[in-house]
């Protein structure tokens, strides 16, 4: 088995130079770096990761904690994280928190005990234990898809002020609520997609097609994605001049089976909706199952739009009108943010929002047409948006 000394001799450099190339501990001239890499390849040299971690205090590994990995949306996020990590020479350790706060803290602790250099986490609806653990142990962390920075009822333009006025972890009697989470999350980076505006556009589109009663199968209460999409739903109704009716909003808890039950409940109302919007791809499947059980046809009996596009959405009859999220890009951006955090631990946290895209098909009731994709983003932010201190 080739050693570092063998590599140094073949490349005509010192073992210290080989070490700098392997560990990125000092700048090395490109020609010298290339000679070392070619020597490693010729000799079949494999670095001793354990020994290297003892020298650098880094394992070049990232912990990923994401629930529902079997969900195509999170599977694509995983692919983006893996590609980004491998590109920079990092490996992944993966755990499923099952959207359970206690289990979430346990798996994050387990990953931390494996000495990962940092973590990427899709937090649960109640992340207090998670934030306490990560903060106490100063673990470099990026949250993805779901944010922990904003009180549920805080307007977007006041979130920074809310965070700034919140007491610190050391303040006696500091409240354990969303505002307190907002303060604690200042040390973390976050990446997600736009949620409210795309949902508002879906609702407005259905209203323009003549629908007056538009139902929403919303996600798990407490998740930022659920809160933001409900907010977008309400804004869409307001934009169309339609009243908000709380009876038309029911939680499918981000799962297929719960969404099926919820859809049955909405359709059993004395005045049921004529159109339905589902909050993610799993709930779309549940809603479609309920419609089939009732013998209802989309869009003839009920129009349907969904948040989350997926590979087979174009194969349904009718084809599903959906909001497509840049899931792989979210994963890759999370890795980039984490590596930047590792390189500069003291910098303020950042929140990055990536634009979603409407994939316009026919389940909304529009006639068969070529797809009409159009990017959605907050006004004034046609591309991804990024805030300085998380707010």
C-alpha positions in Angstrom: 0.0 0.0 0.0 1.4 3.4 -1.0 2.3 5.9 1.7 2.5 9.6 1.8 6.3 9.3 1.6 5.9 7.3 -1.7 3.7 10.1 -3.1 6.2 12.8 -2.1 9.1 10.9 -3.7 7.3 10.3 -6.9 6.1 14.0 -7.1 9.5 15.3 -6.1 8.2 17.3 -3.1 8.3 17.1 0.6 5.8 15.1 2.7 4.6 18.4 4.2 3.6 19.6 0.7 1.6 16.4 0.1 -0.1 17.0 3.4 -1.0 20.6 2.4 -2.5 19.3 -0.8 -4.5 16.7 1.0 -5.7 19.0 3.8 -5.9 22.4 2.2 -3.9 23.7 5.1 -1.7 26.0 2.9 -1.7 27.4 -0.6 0.2 25.2 -3.1 1.2 26.2 -6.6 -1.1 24.7 -9.2 1.7 22.8 -11.0 2.9 21.3 -7.7 -0.6 20.4 -6.7 -1.2 18.7 -10.0 2.1 16.7 -9.6 1.0 15.5 -6.2 -2.4 14.5 -7.5 -0.9 12.6 -10.5 1.5 10.8 -8.1 -1.4 9.8 -5.9 -3.3 8.5 -8.9 -0.3 6.6 -10.3 0.4 4.9 -7.0 -3.2 4.3 -6.0 -2.7 6.2 -2.8 -5.8 6.5 -0.6 -5.6 9.1 2.2 -6.1 7.9 5.8 -9.2 9.8 6.7 -8.9 9.0 10.4 -5.3 10.1 10.6 -6.0 13.3 8.6 -8.9 14.2 11.0 -6.5 13.9 14.0 -4.3 16.5 12.3 -6.9 18.9 11.0 -9.7 18.3 13.6 -12.0 17.8 10.6 -13.6 14.6 9.3 -14.7 16.1 6.0 -18.1 14.7 6.7 -21.6 16.3 6.8 -24.5 15.2 8.9 -27.9 15.3 7.0 -31.1 15.0 9.1 -34.2 15.0 6.8 -37.6 13.4 7.5 -39.5 11.5 4.8 -36.5 10.8 2.7 -38.7 8.5 0.5 -40.7 11.7 -0.5 -39.5 12.6 -4.1 -39.0 16.2 -3.0 -36.6 15.3 -0.2 -35.0 12.6 -2.3 -34.0 15.3 -4.8 -32.8 17.6 -2.0 -30.6 14.7 -0.9 -29.2 14.3 -4.4 -28.3 18.0 -4.4 -26.6 17.8 -1.0 -24.7 14.7 -2.0 -23.5 16.2 -5.3 -22.4 19.4 -3.5 -20.7 17.5 -0.7 -18.8 15.2 -3.1 -17.7 18.1 -5.2 -15.8 19.5 -2.2 -14.5 16.1 -1.0 -17.1 15.6 1.8 -19.0 12.5 2.7 -22.6 12.3 4.1 -24.0 10.7 7.2 -27.8 10.6 6.9 -30.5 10.2 9.6 -34.3 10.5 9.5 -35.8 12.5 12.4 -39.4 11.3 11.5 -40.6 14.8 12.2 -40.6 14.0 15.9 -38.9 16.7 18.0 -37.5 14.3 20.6 -36.2 11.8 18.0 -34.8 14.8 16.0 -32.6 15.8 18.9 -31.4 12.3 19.4 -30.4 11.7 15.8 -28.7 15.1 15.6 -26.8 14.3 18.8 -25.8 10.9 17.2 -24.5 12.7 14.1 -22.6 15.1 16.3 -21.0 12.3 18.2 -19.8 10.9 14.9 -17.8 14.2 14.7 -19.3 15.5 11.5 -17.9 18.9 10.6 -21.4 20.4 10.3 -25.0 19.6 9.8 -27.8 20.2 7.3 -31.3 19.8 8.9 -34.9 20.1 7.8 -36.3 21.0 11.3 -39.5 19.7 12.8 -42.5 21.8 13.7 -41.2 22.2 17.3 -37.4 22.7 17.0 -36.7 24.0 20.5 -34.7 20.9 21.7 -32.8 20.9 18.4 -31.9 24.6 18.6 -30.8 24.2 22.3 -28.5 21.3 21.4 -27.0 22.9 18.3 -26.5 26.2 20.1 -25.0 24.6 23.3 -22.5 22.6 21.3 -21.9 25.4 18.7 -22.5 23.0 15.8 -22.2 24.7 12.3 -25.7 24.1 10.9 -27.8 25.0 7.9 -31.6 24.6 8.0 -33.2 23.8 4.7 -36.8 23.8 3.4 -38.3 24.8 6.8 -37.2 27.9 8.6 -37.0 28.5 12.3 -36.3 32.3 12.2 -39.8 33.9 12.1 -42.7 34.1 14.5 -45.7 32.7 12.6 -47.6 36.0 12.7 -44.7 38.4 12.0 -44.9 40.3 8.7 -41.8 39.8 6.5 -40.7 43.4 6.7 -40.6 43.3 10.6 -38.8 40.1 11.1 -35.4 41.6 11.6 -36.7 44.0 14.3 -38.4 41.1 16.1 -35.2 39.1 16.2 -33.1 42.1 17.3 -35.4 42.8 20.3 -35.5 39.3 21.5 -33.6 38.5 24.7 -30.5 36.3 24.6 -30.1 32.7 25.7 -28.6 33.9 28.9 -31.4 36.2 29.8 -33.3 35.1 32.9 -36.8 33.8 32.1 -36.3 34.1 28.3 -39.5 32.8 26.7 -39.4 29.6 24.7 -41.6 30.8 21.9 -41.3 31.6 18.2 -39.7 35.0 18.9 -37.1 33.4 21.1 -36.4 30.8 18.4 -36.0 33.8 16.0 -33.2 35.1 18.2 -31.4 31.8 18.6 -31.5 31.2 14.8 -29.3 34.2 14.2 -26.3 31.9 14.4 -27.5 29.6 11.7 -27.9 29.8 7.9 -31.1 28.7 6.1 -32.2 28.0 2.6 -35.7 27.4 1.2 -38.0 28.2 -1.6 -40.5 31.0 -2.0 -43.9 29.8 -0.6 -46.4 32.5 -0.1 -46.3 34.2 -3.5 -46.5 31.0 -5.6 -49.5 29.8 -3.5 -51.2 33.2 -3.9 -50.7 33.0 -7.7 -52.3 29.5 -7.8 -55.4 30.7 -5.9 -55.7 33.8 -8.0 -55.5 31.7 -11.2 -58.3 29.4 -9.9 -60.4 32.5 -9.0 -59.8 33.9 -12.5 -61.3 30.6 -13.9 -64.5 31.4 -12.0 -64.1 29.5 -8.7 -65.5 31.1 -5.6 -65.0 28.4 -3.1 -61.3 27.2 -3.2 -60.3 24.7 -0.6 -56.8 24.2 0.8 -55.3 20.9 2.1 -52.5 22.4 4.3 -49.4 20.8 5.7 -48.4 20.0 9.3 -49.1 22.8 11.7 -46.0 24.6 13.0 -43.9 24.1 9.9 -42.8 27.4 8.3 -43.8 26.0 4.9 -47.4 25.4 6.1 -47.6 28.8 7.7 -46.3 30.6 4.6 -48.5 28.7 2.1 -51.6 29.4 4.2 -50.6 33.0 4.2 -50.2 32.9 0.4 -53.6 31.2 0.1 -55.2 34.0 2.1 -53.4 36.7 0.0 -54.6 35.0 -3.2 -58.2 35.1 -2.0 -57.8 38.8 -1.1 -56.3 39.6 -4.4 -59.3 38.0 -6.1 -61.8 39.8 -3.8 -62.9 36.5 -2.2 -63.6 36.1 1.5 -61.5 33.8 3.7 -63.6 30.9 5.0 -61.7 28.9 7.7 -64.0 25.9 6.9 -62.2 25.6 3.6 -58.8 25.1 5.1 -58.0 21.7 6.6 -54.7 20.2 7.6 -53.5 17.1 5.8 -50.3 17.0 8.1 -48.1 16.8 5.0 -49.0 13.1 4.6 -51.0 11.2 2.0 -53.4 9.3 4.4 -54.2 12.4 6.5 -54.8 14.4 3.3 -57.2 11.7 2.1 -59.3 12.1 5.2 -59.1 15.9 5.1 -60.2 15.9 1.4 -63.2 13.8 2.3 -64.1 16.2 5.1 -63.9 19.2 2.8 -66.0 17.5 0.2 -68.6 16.7 2.9 -69.3 20.3 3.7 -72.7 21.7 3.0 -71.1 24.0 0.5 -68.0 22.1 -0.7 -65.2 23.7 -2.6 -65.3 23.7 -6.4 -61.4 23.8 -6.6 -58.7 22.4 -4.3 -55.1 23.3 -3.7 -52.8 20.8 -1.9 -49.8 21.8 0.1 -47.3 19.2 -1.0 -46.9 16.2 -3.3 -47.8 13.5 -0.7 -51.1 15.3 0.1 -51.8 15.6 -3.6 -51.8 11.8 -3.8 -54.1 11.6 -0.8 -56.5 14.1 -2.3 -56.6 12.2 -5.6 -57.4 9.0 -3.8 -60.3 10.6 -2.0 -61.6 12.1 -5.3 -61.4 8.6 -6.9 -63.3 7.0 -4.0 -66.1 9.5 -4.5 -66.2 9.0 -8.3 -65.3 12.7 -8.9 -63.4 13.8 -12.0 -60.7 16.4 -12.3 -61.2 19.1 -13.5 -64.9 18.5 -14.5 -66.2 18.0 -11.0 -63.4 19.7 -9.1 -60.3 21.7 -10.2 -57.0 20.7 -8.6 -53.6 22.5 -8.2 -50.7 21.4 -6.1 -47.6 22.8 -4.4 -44.7 20.4 -5.4 -44.2 19.0 -8.8 -43.0 15.4 -9.2 -41.8 13.2 -12.0 -45.1 11.5 -12.8 -47.3 14.6 -12.4 -47.3 15.0 -16.2 -48.6 11.4 -16.6 -51.8 11.9 -14.7 -55.0 12.5 -16.7 -55.5 15.4 -16.5 -51.9 16.5 -16.1 -51.4 18.3 -12.8 -50.9 22.0 -12.6 -48.2 22.4 -9.9 -45.6 24.6 -8.3 -42.1 23.2 -8.9 -39.5 23.8 -6.3 -35.7 23.8 -7.2 -35.1 20.9 -4.8 -31.6 19.9 -6.0 -30.5 23.5 -6.0 -31.8 23.8 -2.4 -29.6 20.9 -1.4 -26.5 22.2 -3.2 -27.0 25.7 -1.8 -27.2 24.3 1.7 -23.8 22.7 1.2 -22.4 25.9 -0.1 -23.7 27.8 2.9 -22.3 25.2 5.3 -18.9 25.3 3.8 -18.9 29.1 4.0 -19.9 28.8 7.6 -17.0 26.4 8.3 -14.6 28.8 6.7 -16.0 31.8 8.5 -17.6 30.7 11.8 -18.2 34.1 13.2 -20.2 35.7 10.3 -23.9 36.5 10.7 -26.4 33.9 9.6 -28.1 34.2 6.3 -31.4 33.1 4.8 -31.5 32.3 1.1 -34.8 31.9 -0.8 -34.9 30.4 -4.2 -37.7 31.0 -6.8 -40.3 28.4 -7.5 -41.8 27.8 -10.9 -45.4 27.3 -12.0 -45.8 24.3 -14.3 -49.2 25.1 -16.0 -51.0 21.9 -17.1 -54.7 21.0 -17.2 -55.9 19.9 -13.8 -56.8 23.5 -13.0 -59.4 23.4 -15.8 -57.5 25.1 -18.5 -57.6 23.6 -22.0 -54.7 21.5 -23.3 -51.8 23.7 -24.1 -48.0 23.6 -24.2 -46.6 24.0 -20.7 -46.2 27.6 -19.7 -43.5 27.8 -17.0 -43.1 31.1 -15.3 -40.7 32.0 -12.4 -42.3 33.1 -9.1 -40.4 35.3 -6.7 -41.2 38.1 -4.3 -41.7 41.5 -5.9 -38.4 43.0 -6.8 -36.6 39.7 -6.4 -36.8 37.8 -9.7 -33.9 35.6 -8.8 -33.0 34.0 -5.5 -33.1 36.3 -2.5 -30.7 36.4 0.4 -30.8 38.3 3.7 -27.9 39.2 5.9 -28.5 38.4 9.5 -31.3 35.8 9.5 -34.5 37.7 10.0 
